[in-house]
Amino acid sequence: MIAKRAELRARGFQALVNALGWVDAVRFLREYDLGSGDYTKERESLLPDLRIEEMVAEIERIQKEASRPTGG
């Protein structure tokens, strides 16, 4: 077991580099960026204020439109 966090990070990154290459190891780690801001507060302004029934109806409408054959 690796006791020191710094050693764990170094060995973990080296394992990623060995498996993926340096560039893809960095790309992989960037996928786990925590970002910034407060999504809980932001989503109130981003998402519509709909009841679950309204959301289901909208999803069904979109799915129906997507499955409709296109004329042409």
C-alpha positions as CSV (number, residue, x, y, z in Angstrom):
1,M,0.0,0.0,0.0
2,I,1.2,3.5,-0.9
3,A,1.2,5.6,2.3
4,K,2.1,9.1,0.9
5,R,-0.4,10.9,-1.2
6,A,2.3,12.5,-3.3
7,E,3.7,9.1,-4.2
8,L,0.3,7.8,-5.0
9,R,-0.4,10.7,-7.4
10,A,3.0,10.3,-9.0
11,R,2.7,6.6,-9.5
12,G,-0.9,6.9,-10.6
13,F,0.0,9.5,-13.2
14,Q,2.9,7.3,-14.4
15,A,0.6,4.4,-14.8
16,L,-1.7,6.5,-16.9
17,V,1.2,7.7,-19.0
18,N,2.4,4.2,-19.5
19,A,-1.1,3.0,-20.6
20,L,-2.2,6.1,-22.6
21,G,0.8,8.1,-23.4
22,W,1.5,11.6,-22.0
23,V,-1.0,13.6,-24.0
24,D,-3.9,11.2,-23.6
25,A,-3.1,10.8,-19.8
26,V,-3.5,14.6,-19.5
27,R,-6.6,14.6,-21.6
28,F,-8.0,11.8,-19.4
29,L,-7.3,13.8,-16.2
30,R,-9.0,16.9,-17.6
31,E,-12.2,14.9,-17.9
32,Y,-12.4,15.0,-14.1
33,D,-12.1,18.8,-13.7
34,L,-14.4,19.9,-11.0
35,G,-15.1,23.2,-12.7
36,S,-16.2,26.2,-10.8
37,G,-19.4,27.9,-9.7
38,D,-22.5,26.6,-8.0
39,Y,-24.5,24.4,-10.4
40,T,-27.3,24.0,-7.9
41,K,-27.9,27.8,-8.0
42,E,-27.2,28.1,-11.8
43,R,-29.6,25.3,-12.8
44,E,-32.5,27.3,-11.4
45,S,-32.0,29.9,-14.1
46,L,-31.0,27.4,-16.8
47,L,-33.7,24.8,-16.5
48,P,-37.3,25.4,-17.1
49,D,-39.6,25.2,-14.1
50,L,-41.7,22.2,-15.2
51,R,-43.6,19.5,-13.4
52,I,-42.5,15.9,-14.1
53,E,-45.7,15.4,-16.2
54,E,-44.7,18.3,-18.4
55,M,-41.2,17.0,-18.8
56,V,-42.4,13.6,-19.8
57,A,-44.8,15.1,-22.3
58,E,-42.0,17.2,-23.8
59,I,-39.7,14.2,-24.0
60,E,-42.4,12.1,-25.7
61,R,-43.1,15.0,-28.2
62,I,-39.4,15.2,-29.1
63,Q,-39.0,11.5,-29.5
64,K,-42.1,11.4,-31.7
65,E,-40.7,14.2,-33.9
66,A,-37.3,12.4,-34.1
67,S,-38.9,9.1,-35.2
68,R,-41.1,10.7,-37.8
69,P,-39.9,9.9,-41.4
70,T,-38.6,12.8,-43.4
71,G,-40.1,13.4,-46.7
72,G,-37.7,13.7,-49.6
